[in-house]
Amino acid sequence: MNNLERNKRNIEHFKDCINNNDKALAEKLIDPKAEFASLISKDKLYGGSGYLSVVDFMRKSFSDIHWEIVDMAAEDDKVAVSWICSGTHDGNFMGLPATGKKFEFSCMNFYYFNDEGKIINDVAAKGLIGLFEALGMMKAPSLK
């Protein structure tokens, strides 16, 4: 198996990791020195436990949050993933009390891998803006 196939396979495992909040799998898939910036912390988050702390934060507001891969493409040391994220707003989210609203939005992430096939960076193209729009916390600007 070449590195591109390995990295794409690892993204499939990563999907299972975040949907099941699997800490052991996170440690296996994410380099412990990988740095992640997040809205939930002023400080950088590191490794699998740091990444899953964001997932834990999301689960407190959306207990049934779920990510599904729509498409992915791999090149060199990166994999681009188009996701559909869905769930129910059943907990306080950044000051917004639970609304009970169901949501679904698309997002795009670019994952960068080291030579061992572990994730070393995750760059979100749209990220939480899609969620803010879905919950009515912000409105996307009109392109007209």
N, C-alpha and C positions, 0 to 999 in steps of 0.2 A: 504494500500500500504506500503510495507516495504522500508527501506532506499535505498536499491540497485535500486529498481524500481523507486523511487522518484528521485534519482541522475541521472539515465539514462534519465528519462523524462525531467529533468532540462537541460541536455545536448542538447536535441532536441530543447528546448526553447532557449538555448544559441546559437545554430546554427542560429535560426531566428533573435536573437539579433544582432549577428555580420554581418549577411547578410543584415539587414535592418538598421544597426547603431542605434538601439533602446536604447536610454539612460535610459528610465524608466525601461525597462526590464533588462538592465545591472545592475542597482541599486538593483533590486529585486533578481537577481541571484548571484551577486558577493558580498561577504562580504566587507564592507567599509574599513576594516583593511587589506584586502588581498594585499600582496606586489608582484609586478611583475617587473622583470628586463627586459630591452629592449635595443636594439641597437639604438633606437631613443632618448634615454635620459641617461645622466650620473647618474641621480637620480632615485631612485625607484619610481615606479608608484603605486598608490593605488586605490582600489575599482573599481567599474564599470566605472567611468569616466576615470580613469587611463588606464584601459584595452582598452576602446574604443578610447583613444588617439592614440594607436598603429593602430587600425583599420582605424581611420581618416588619419593617416600618409600613410598607404597603399593605401587608396582610392585616394590620391593626385597623386599617380604614376600609379595606376591601377583602373580607375573609375568604372569598371565593375567587380571587384574582387568578387569571390563567393566561399563559402566553402560548401562542400557536405559531409555528413557522409557516409563512406563506411562500417564501422563496429565499434562496441564498445563492451567492456566487463567491468563488474563492480565487484569489490571485496572490502569488508570493506568500507573504506571512499574514495575510488578512482574509477574513470572511465577512462579507456584507450580508446582513439578514434583515428581511422584511418580516415584521411580526404583526399579528393581531393580538391585542390585549383586551380582555373582557373581564367583567366582574360586576359586583353590586356595591354601592357606596353604603355600607352598613356600620361605619364607625367614623369618628371625628377625623377629618383630613385637613391638616394645616389651618385649623380654625373654623372649617366648615363642618357643622354638625351633620350626622348621617342623614341622607335624603331618601335612602331606599332605591334610588335610581340605578337601573342597570346601565352599563356603558360598554361600548366597544370602540376602539380606535386603532389606527395603524401607526406603527413607528418603525424606525430603521436604525439599526446599530451596526457599527463596524468593529469587529473583534480582531485584535492583533495577537499573534502567537509567537512564542519563543521556539527555539530549535527542538525542545522536548514536546512540543504540542500543547503547552499550557497557555492559557489566556494571560496576556500581560497588560492589555488595555482594552477598554470598551468606550467607544465614542458614539453618543446618541445623536442622530440627525434631527429628530423632532422631540423625542422624550416626553416629558410630562405635559407639554403644551397641549398635546392631543387629549390628555385626561382632563386638564383644566377646561378645555372647550366642551368636552362631553358632559362635564358636571355643571356647566353654565357659569364657571368661575371667571372665564374670560371669553371674548368673542374674537375669532380670527378676523383680521382686516379684510375688507372687500377688495377684490382685484379689479373691479370695474371703475 
